[in-house]
Amino acid sequence: MNNFFTGRTHQTKIDNTLSDPADFSSGVVQGSGIRPLMFLVYINELIEVLANIDVKVKAFADDVTVYVRIVNDIDCNLLQRALDLLQQ
């Protein structure tokens, strides 16, 4: 598994011209058989982490919406905490 997720590069081809290789630091190869499974593992963890801090999460296919009803500064801080967790 480690070999599948590390050392990946990407090139773009337009007509007969090929771009320089670019290193991938994250992601799964599009069209690979393991891609849907890895996406679900990632999304499930994301939903669980955000649910633990009482942030609303709606997920469908490859889309996730995160929201908090803002009525005071505490709610603003909660949303900021969710954004910080997403960044981590």
Secondary structure by P-SEA (a helix, b strand, c coil): ccccccbbbbbbbcccccccbbbbcccccccccaaaaaaaaaaaaaaaaaaaabbbbbbcccbbbbbbbcccaaaaaaaaaaaaaaac
